[in-house]
Amino acid sequence: MIFIVVKFNVLEEHQDDWLSITKKFTDSTRAEAGNLWFEWFQSADNPAEYLLVEAFRDSHSGAEHVGSDHFRNGLESMRPALSETPRIINAEIPGTDWSRMGELEIT
């Protein structure tokens, strides 16, 4: 799978409406056949920082996502609300789901 984590720093005036700004993009991405998950989180320590954790079935699915109209439109809707260029980790890893954390197994 293609596993991606992106950190977005949002301008103060858009911190409370970030999920509304990104809703159409989020909904469209989640509807993609190759999308495994697409989840937003806000930092507990920094309300300006939003983290996006997403995954796609394979590189083809990732390329389709980046080539989509809703991807380009989503970037344009986010751009005015950002205080800096987002930071990203993008890696291809085996599997298509989360693994269990053996160190904290609950039986």
PyMOL commands that place a pseudoatom at each C-alpha (Angstrom):
pseudoatom trace, name=CA, resn=MET, resi=1, chain=A, elem=C, hetatm=0, pos=[0.000, 0.000, 0.000]
pseudoatom trace, name=CA, resn=ILE, resi=2, chain=A, elem=C, hetatm=0, pos=[0.931, 3.650, -0.310]
pseudoatom trace, name=CA, resn=PHE, resi=3, chain=A, elem=C, hetatm=0, pos=[0.949, 5.108, 3.218]
pseudoatom trace, name=CA, resn=ILE, resi=4, chain=A, elem=C, hetatm=0, pos=[0.947, 8.899, 3.550]
pseudoatom trace, name=CA, resn=VAL, resi=5, chain=A, elem=C, hetatm=0, pos=[1.059, 11.246, 6.527]
pseudoatom trace, name=CA, resn=VAL, resi=6, chain=A, elem=C, hetatm=0, pos=[0.826, 14.995, 5.947]
pseudoatom trace, name=CA, resn=LYS, resi=7, chain=A, elem=C, hetatm=0, pos=[1.165, 17.827, 8.488]
pseudoatom trace, name=CA, resn=PHE, resi=8, chain=A, elem=C, hetatm=0, pos=[-0.785, 20.984, 7.648]
pseudoatom trace, name=CA, resn=ASN, resi=9, chain=A, elem=C, hetatm=0, pos=[-0.264, 24.258, 9.534]
pseudoatom trace, name=CA, resn=VAL, resi=10, chain=A, elem=C, hetatm=0, pos=[-3.490, 26.212, 9.307]
pseudoatom trace, name=CA, resn=LEU, resi=11, chain=A, elem=C, hetatm=0, pos=[-3.897, 29.953, 9.749]
pseudoatom trace, name=CA, resn=GLU, resi=12, chain=A, elem=C, hetatm=0, pos=[-5.550, 30.881, 13.039]
pseudoatom trace, name=CA, resn=GLU, resi=13, chain=A, elem=C, hetatm=0, pos=[-8.686, 32.220, 11.352]
pseudoatom trace, name=CA, resn=HIS, resi=14, chain=A, elem=C, hetatm=0, pos=[-9.258, 28.834, 9.644]
pseudoatom trace, name=CA, resn=GLN, resi=15, chain=A, elem=C, hetatm=0, pos=[-8.416, 26.419, 12.454]
pseudoatom trace, name=CA, resn=ASP, resi=16, chain=A, elem=C, hetatm=0, pos=[-12.056, 25.908, 13.464]
pseudoatom trace, name=CA, resn=ASP, resi=17, chain=A, elem=C, hetatm=0, pos=[-13.347, 25.486, 9.896]
pseudoatom trace, name=CA, resn=TRP, resi=18, chain=A, elem=C, hetatm=0, pos=[-10.508, 23.358, 8.436]
pseudoatom trace, name=CA, resn=LEU, resi=19, chain=A, elem=C, hetatm=0, pos=[-12.644, 20.205, 8.319]
pseudoatom trace, name=CA, resn=SER, resi=20, chain=A, elem=C, hetatm=0, pos=[-15.367, 22.136, 6.480]
pseudoatom trace, name=CA, resn=ILE, resi=21, chain=A, elem=C, hetatm=0, pos=[-12.817, 23.538, 4.029]
pseudoatom trace, name=CA, resn=THR, resi=22, chain=A, elem=C, hetatm=0, pos=[-11.550, 20.015, 3.292]
pseudoatom trace, name=CA, resn=LYS, resi=23, chain=A, elem=C, hetatm=0, pos=[-14.902, 18.162, 3.446]
pseudoatom trace, name=CA, resn=LYS, resi=24, chain=A, elem=C, hetatm=0, pos=[-15.561, 17.891, -0.295]
pseudoatom trace, name=CA, resn=PHE, resi=25, chain=A, elem=C, hetatm=0, pos=[-11.979, 16.744, -0.902]
pseudoatom trace, name=CA, resn=THR, resi=26, chain=A, elem=C, hetatm=0, pos=[-12.206, 14.270, 1.999]
pseudoatom trace, name=CA, resn=ASP, resi=27, chain=A, elem=C, hetatm=0, pos=[-15.538, 12.813, 0.863]
pseudoatom trace, name=CA, resn=SER, resi=28, chain=A, elem=C, hetatm=0, pos=[-14.379, 12.477, -2.754]
pseudoatom trace, name=CA, resn=THR, resi=29, chain=A, elem=C, hetatm=0, pos=[-11.118, 10.810, -1.740]
pseudoatom trace, name=CA, resn=ARG, resi=30, chain=A, elem=C, hetatm=0, pos=[-12.854, 8.359, 0.594]
pseudoatom trace, name=CA, resn=ALA, resi=31, chain=A, elem=C, hetatm=0, pos=[-15.126, 7.376, -2.315]
pseudoatom trace, name=CA, resn=GLU, resi=32, chain=A, elem=C, hetatm=0, pos=[-12.173, 6.370, -4.513]
pseudoatom trace, name=CA, resn=ALA, resi=33, chain=A, elem=C, hetatm=0, pos=[-12.024, 2.618, -5.158]
pseudoatom trace, name=CA, resn=GLY, resi=34, chain=A, elem=C, hetatm=0, pos=[-8.324, 2.458, -4.227]
pseudoatom trace, name=CA, resn=ASN, resi=35, chain=A, elem=C, hetatm=0, pos=[-8.547, 4.501, -1.020]
pseudoatom trace, name=CA, resn=LEU, resi=36, chain=A, elem=C, hetatm=0, pos=[-8.068, 2.445, 2.146]
pseudoatom trace, name=CA, resn=TRP, resi=37, chain=A, elem=C, hetatm=0, pos=[-8.479, 5.292, 4.639]
pseudoatom trace, name=CA, resn=PHE, resi=38, chain=A, elem=C, hetatm=0, pos=[-8.335, 9.069, 4.826]
pseudoatom trace, name=CA, resn=GLU, resi=39, chain=A, elem=C, hetatm=0, pos=[-8.439, 10.470, 8.381]
pseudoatom trace, name=CA, resn=TRP, resi=40, chain=A, elem=C, hetatm=0, pos=[-7.899, 13.954, 9.828]
pseudoatom trace, name=CA, resn=PHE, resi=41, chain=A, elem=C, hetatm=0, pos=[-6.564, 14.677, 13.337]
pseudoatom trace, name=CA, resn=GLN, resi=42, chain=A, elem=C, hetatm=0, pos=[-5.903, 17.956, 15.132]
pseudoatom trace, name=CA, resn=SER, resi=43, chain=A, elem=C, hetatm=0, pos=[-2.842, 18.219, 17.374]
pseudoatom trace, name=CA, resn=ALA, resi=44, chain=A, elem=C, hetatm=0, pos=[-3.559, 18.239, 21.107]
pseudoatom trace, name=CA, resn=ASP, resi=45, chain=A, elem=C, hetatm=0, pos=[-0.584, 20.586, 21.612]
pseudoatom trace, name=CA, resn=ASN, resi=46, chain=A, elem=C, hetatm=0, pos=[-0.906, 22.886, 18.607]
pseudoatom trace, name=CA, resn=PRO, resi=47, chain=A, elem=C, hetatm=0, pos=[-4.409, 23.784, 17.351]
pseudoatom trace, name=CA, resn=ALA, resi=48, chain=A, elem=C, hetatm=0, pos=[-2.893, 25.099, 14.105]
pseudoatom trace, name=CA, resn=GLU, resi=49, chain=A, elem=C, hetatm=0, pos=[-1.570, 21.658, 13.174]
pseudoatom trace, name=CA, resn=TYR, resi=50, chain=A, elem=C, hetatm=0, pos=[-3.766, 19.133, 11.399]
pseudoatom trace, name=CA, resn=LEU, resi=51, chain=A, elem=C, hetatm=0, pos=[-2.469, 15.685, 10.528]
pseudoatom trace, name=CA, resn=LEU, resi=52, chain=A, elem=C, hetatm=0, pos=[-3.816, 13.663, 7.606]
pseudoatom trace, name=CA, resn=VAL, resi=53, chain=A, elem=C, hetatm=0, pos=[-3.243, 9.898, 7.643]
pseudoatom trace, name=CA, resn=GLU, resi=54, chain=A, elem=C, hetatm=0, pos=[-4.187, 8.257, 4.358]
pseudoatom trace, name=CA, resn=ALA, resi=55, chain=A, elem=C, hetatm=0, pos=[-3.522, 5.064, 2.443]
pseudoatom trace, name=CA, resn=PHE, resi=56, chain=A, elem=C, hetatm=0, pos=[-4.124, 3.765, -1.056]
pseudoatom trace, name=CA, resn=ARG, resi=57, chain=A, elem=C, hetatm=0, pos=[-4.216, 0.147, -2.199]
pseudoatom trace, name=CA, resn=ASP, resi=58, chain=A, elem=C, hetatm=0, pos=[-1.227, 0.502, -4.565]
pseudoatom trace, name=CA, resn=SER, resi=59, chain=A, elem=C, hetatm=0, pos=[0.807, 2.997, -6.586]
pseudoatom trace, name=CA, resn=HIS, resi=60, chain=A, elem=C, hetatm=0, pos=[-1.788, 2.971, -9.384]
pseudoatom trace, name=CA, resn=SER, resi=61, chain=A, elem=C, hetatm=0, pos=[-4.509, 4.019, -6.898]
pseudoatom trace, name=CA, resn=GLY, resi=62, chain=A, elem=C, hetatm=0, pos=[-2.231, 6.733, -5.535]
pseudoatom trace, name=CA, resn=ALA, resi=63, chain=A, elem=C, hetatm=0, pos=[-1.514, 8.047, -9.032]
pseudoatom trace, name=CA, resn=GLU, resi=64, chain=A, elem=C, hetatm=0, pos=[-5.242, 8.100, -9.865]
pseudoatom trace, name=CA, resn=HIS, resi=65, chain=A, elem=C, hetatm=0, pos=[-5.855, 10.097, -6.690]
pseudoatom trace, name=CA, resn=VAL, resi=66, chain=A, elem=C, hetatm=0, pos=[-3.176, 12.690, -7.490]
pseudoatom trace, name=CA, resn=GLY, resi=67, chain=A, elem=C, hetatm=0, pos=[-4.442, 12.944, -11.077]
pseudoatom trace, name=CA, resn=SER, resi=68, chain=A, elem=C, hetatm=0, pos=[-8.075, 13.511, -10.087]
pseudoatom trace, name=CA, resn=ASP, resi=69, chain=A, elem=C, hetatm=0, pos=[-9.990, 16.768, -10.423]
pseudoatom trace, name=CA, resn=HIS, resi=70, chain=A, elem=C, hetatm=0, pos=[-11.005, 16.642, -6.766]
pseudoatom trace, name=CA, resn=PHE, resi=71, chain=A, elem=C, hetatm=0, pos=[-7.316, 16.424, -5.764]
pseudoatom trace, name=CA, resn=ARG, resi=72, chain=A, elem=C, hetatm=0, pos=[-6.450, 19.598, -7.697]
pseudoatom trace, name=CA, resn=ASN, resi=73, chain=A, elem=C, hetatm=0, pos=[-9.590, 21.358, -6.454]
pseudoatom trace, name=CA, resn=GLY, resi=74, chain=A, elem=C, hetatm=0, pos=[-8.872, 20.237, -2.891]
pseudoatom trace, name=CA, resn=LEU, resi=75, chain=A, elem=C, hetatm=0, pos=[-5.372, 21.696, -2.976]
pseudoatom trace, name=CA, resn=GLU, resi=76, chain=A, elem=C, hetatm=0, pos=[-6.719, 25.009, -4.246]
pseudoatom trace, name=CA, resn=SER, resi=77, chain=A, elem=C, hetatm=0, pos=[-9.370, 25.136, -1.499]
pseudoatom trace, name=CA, resn=MET, resi=78, chain=A, elem=C, hetatm=0, pos=[-6.716, 24.450, 1.173]
pseudoatom trace, name=CA, resn=ARG, resi=79, chain=A, elem=C, hetatm=0, pos=[-4.033, 26.835, -0.084]
pseudoatom trace, name=CA, resn=PRO, resi=80, chain=A, elem=C, hetatm=0, pos=[-5.548, 30.130, 1.255]
pseudoatom trace, name=CA, resn=ALA, resi=81, chain=A, elem=C, hetatm=0, pos=[-6.014, 28.602, 4.738]
pseudoatom trace, name=CA, resn=LEU, resi=82, chain=A, elem=C, hetatm=0, pos=[-2.398, 27.428, 5.167]
pseudoatom trace, name=CA, resn=SER, resi=83, chain=A, elem=C, hetatm=0, pos=[0.408, 29.280, 6.912]
pseudoatom trace, name=CA, resn=GLU, resi=84, chain=A, elem=C, hetatm=0, pos=[3.203, 27.214, 5.290]
pseudoatom trace, name=CA, resn=THR, resi=85, chain=A, elem=C, hetatm=0, pos=[3.893, 24.395, 2.857]
pseudoatom trace, name=CA, resn=PRO, resi=86, chain=A, elem=C, hetatm=0, pos=[2.645, 21.082, 4.304]
pseudoatom trace, name=CA, resn=ARG, resi=87, chain=A, elem=C, hetatm=0, pos=[5.183, 18.426, 5.300]
pseudoatom trace, name=CA, resn=ILE, resi=88, chain=A, elem=C, hetatm=0, pos=[4.697, 14.866, 4.030]
pseudoatom trace, name=CA, resn=ILE, resi=89, chain=A, elem=C, hetatm=0, pos=[5.891, 11.307, 4.506]
pseudoatom trace, name=CA, resn=ASN, resi=90, chain=A, elem=C, hetatm=0, pos=[4.976, 9.015, 1.602]
pseudoatom trace, name=CA, resn=ALA, resi=91, chain=A, elem=C, hetatm=0, pos=[6.047, 5.367, 1.676]
pseudoatom trace, name=CA, resn=GLU, resi=92, chain=A, elem=C, hetatm=0, pos=[5.146, 2.108, 0.010]
pseudoatom trace, name=CA, resn=ILE, resi=93, chain=A, elem=C, hetatm=0, pos=[4.724, -0.612, 2.615]
pseudoatom trace, name=CA, resn=PRO, resi=94, chain=A, elem=C, hetatm=0, pos=[3.450, -4.204, 2.496]
pseudoatom trace, name=CA, resn=GLY, resi=95, chain=A, elem=C, hetatm=0, pos=[-0.156, -4.988, 3.397]
pseudoatom trace, name=CA, resn=THR, resi=96, chain=A, elem=C, hetatm=0, pos=[-3.486, -3.225, 3.070]
pseudoatom trace, name=CA, resn=ASP, resi=97, chain=A, elem=C, hetatm=0, pos=[-4.504, -2.739, 6.706]
pseudoatom trace, name=CA, resn=TRP, resi=98, chain=A, elem=C, hetatm=0, pos=[-3.205, -1.733, 10.120]
pseudoatom trace, name=CA, resn=SER, resi=99, chain=A, elem=C, hetatm=0, pos=[-1.174, -4.336, 12.022]
pseudoatom trace, name=CA, resn=ARG, resi=100, chain=A, elem=C, hetatm=0, pos=[-1.840, -5.162, 15.680]
pseudoatom trace, name=CA, resn=MET, resi=101, chain=A, elem=C, hetatm=0, pos=[0.576, -3.711, 18.247]
pseudoatom trace, name=CA, resn=GLY, resi=102, chain=A, elem=C, hetatm=0, pos=[2.042, -6.817, 19.881]
pseudoatom trace, name=CA, resn=GLU, resi=103, chain=A, elem=C, hetatm=0, pos=[3.589, -4.850, 22.753]
pseudoatom trace, name=CA, resn=LEU, resi=104, chain=A, elem=C, hetatm=0, pos=[0.126, -3.802, 23.931]
pseudoatom trace, name=CA, resn=GLU, resi=105, chain=A, elem=C, hetatm=0, pos=[-2.008, -6.808, 23.089]
pseudoatom trace, name=CA, resn=ILE, resi=106, chain=A, elem=C, hetatm=0, pos=[-5.436, -6.829, 24.706]
pseudoatom trace, name=CA, resn=THR, resi=107, chain=A, elem=C, hetatm=0, pos=[-6.874, -10.313, 25.223]
for i in range(1, 107): cmd.bond("trace and resi %d" % i, "trace and resi %d" % (i + 1))
show_as sticks, trace
zoom trace
